[in-house]
Amino acid sequence: MRDFAAIDFETANEHRESVCSVGVVVVREGVVVERFYSLIRPTPDYYCYWNTRVHGLTGADTEGAELFPDVWRRVVPLIEGLPLVAHNSVFDEGCMKAVFRVYGMDYPDYAFYCTCRASRRVFGRSLPNHQLQTVAARCGYDLTQHHHALADAEACARIAMEIL
């Protein structure tokens, strides 16, 4: 796969629609050509202790941020016509579908590929696990800001370039 967009969402709480940040890395002809990151005011707008513990974001970080539809308007031209790739795509695709539903947006049935599933096929038991940071390291990418949406999207893109 030489043309795709890697995407990662972080959520504020236990609700999939509570997207609070998005990272997108666009790859064309096997080269990263665009990076996009934005904070998003989540819906519902509250932060769960465990989510904040994972990604470090709080209500103060997203208090003045745009809502999802406004951020998504800037993402659409970047990903238009491209398949989407995520590590554990079930989560990220689920977040997209949930937040689209909350805002009454038409979901365009994006083609999603999963680097976690691909890692299990390609690396099998040669890795201790197939978590993003483990697979990224195996593919030669140092994921130093794990759970920052852009850093995770970048790691996913590097994995996809290596094994998809």
C-alpha positions in Angstrom: 0.0 0.0 0.0 1.6 3.3 -1.1 -1.3 5.8 -0.8 -3.3 6.0 2.4 -4.0 8.1 5.5 -3.1 6.8 8.9 -5.5 8.1 11.6 -5.7 8.0 15.4 -8.2 9.3 17.8 -8.0 9.9 21.6 -11.2 10.0 23.6 -12.1 11.9 26.8 -14.2 9.3 28.5 -15.8 5.8 28.0 -18.0 7.0 25.1 -16.5 6.4 21.7 -18.0 9.6 20.4 -16.0 11.6 23.0 -13.2 12.2 20.6 -10.8 14.9 22.0 -8.0 14.8 19.5 -7.2 13.5 16.1 -3.9 12.8 14.3 -3.7 12.2 10.5 -0.6 11.2 8.5 -1.1 11.2 4.7 1.2 8.9 2.7 1.4 9.2 -1.1 3.7 7.1 -3.3 5.1 5.6 -0.1 6.2 9.0 1.3 4.7 11.0 4.2 3.4 14.2 2.5 1.1 15.7 5.2 0.6 15.7 8.9 -2.5 17.1 10.7 -3.3 17.3 14.4 -6.1 19.0 16.3 -7.6 19.0 19.7 -11.4 18.6 19.7 -14.0 19.6 22.3 -15.5 16.2 23.2 -19.1 15.2 23.3 -20.0 14.4 26.0 -17.7 17.1 27.4 -16.1 15.5 30.4 -12.9 13.6 31.1 -12.6 10.3 32.8 -9.6 9.9 35.1 -8.3 6.8 33.2 -8.5 8.4 29.8 -6.6 11.5 31.0 -4.0 9.1 32.6 -3.4 7.5 29.2 -3.1 10.6 27.0 -2.7 13.5 29.4 -5.5 15.6 28.0 -8.0 17.4 30.3 -11.0 19.7 29.9 -8.7 22.7 30.2 -6.8 21.5 27.0 -10.0 21.3 24.9 -12.1 24.0 26.5 -11.7 26.4 23.5 -11.2 23.7 20.9 -13.5 23.3 17.9 -16.2 20.7 17.8 -15.7 17.6 15.7 -17.6 18.7 12.5 -15.4 21.9 12.3 -12.2 19.9 12.6 -13.4 17.2 10.2 -14.0 19.8 7.5 -10.3 20.3 7.5 -9.5 16.6 7.5 -11.8 15.6 4.6 -9.6 17.2 1.8 -6.5 15.5 3.2 -8.0 12.0 3.1 -10.3 12.2 0.1 -10.0 9.1 -2.0 -7.6 7.4 0.3 -8.1 4.2 2.4 -7.7 4.8 6.1 -5.2 2.8 8.3 -5.3 2.6 12.1 -3.7 0.4 14.7 -6.7 -1.4 16.2 -9.0 0.0 13.5 -12.1 -1.3 15.3 -11.6 1.4 18.0 -10.8 4.3 15.6 -13.5 3.4 13.1 -15.9 2.9 16.0 -15.0 6.4 17.2 -15.6 7.9 13.8 -19.0 6.2 13.3 -20.1 7.2 16.8 -19.1 10.9 16.5 -20.6 11.1 13.0 -23.9 9.7 14.4 -23.9 12.2 17.3 -23.5 15.2 14.9 -25.9 13.8 12.3 -23.2 13.6 9.7 -23.4 11.1 6.8 -20.7 8.5 7.2 -19.0 7.8 3.9 -18.0 4.2 4.6 -14.3 4.7 4.5 -12.2 1.7 3.7 -10.3 0.8 6.9 -7.1 -1.3 7.3 -5.7 -2.4 10.6 -2.0 -2.6 11.3 -2.6 -4.6 14.5 -4.3 -7.4 12.5 -1.6 -7.1 9.9 1.1 -7.4 12.5 -0.4 -10.6 13.9 -0.3 -12.0 10.4 3.2 -10.8 9.5 5.1 -11.2 12.8 3.0 -13.8 14.6 4.6 -15.0 17.8 7.9 -13.4 17.1 6.7 -10.3 19.0 5.7 -10.4 22.7 2.5 -8.5 21.8 1.1 -6.5 19.0 0.7 -3.2 20.8 1.4 -0.1 18.8 4.7 0.7 20.5 6.0 -2.9 20.1 5.1 -3.1 16.4 6.5 0.4 15.7 9.8 -0.6 17.3 9.9 -3.8 15.2 9.4 -1.6 12.1 12.2 0.7 13.2 10.1 3.6 14.5 10.7 5.1 17.9 7.3 6.0 19.4 8.3 8.4 22.1 5.0 10.2 22.6 2.6 7.2 22.7 -1.0 8.2 23.0 -0.5 11.6 21.4 -2.8 11.2 18.4 -0.3 12.5 15.8 2.6 10.4 17.2 0.4 7.3 17.1 -0.8 8.1 13.5 2.8 8.6 12.5 3.8 5.2 14.0 0.8 3.6 12.3 1.9 5.1 9.0 5.4 3.7 9.4 4.1 0.3 10.3 1.7 0.3 7.3 4.5 1.3 4.9 6.5 -1.6 6.2 4.0 -4.4 6.3 0.8 -3.6 4.3 
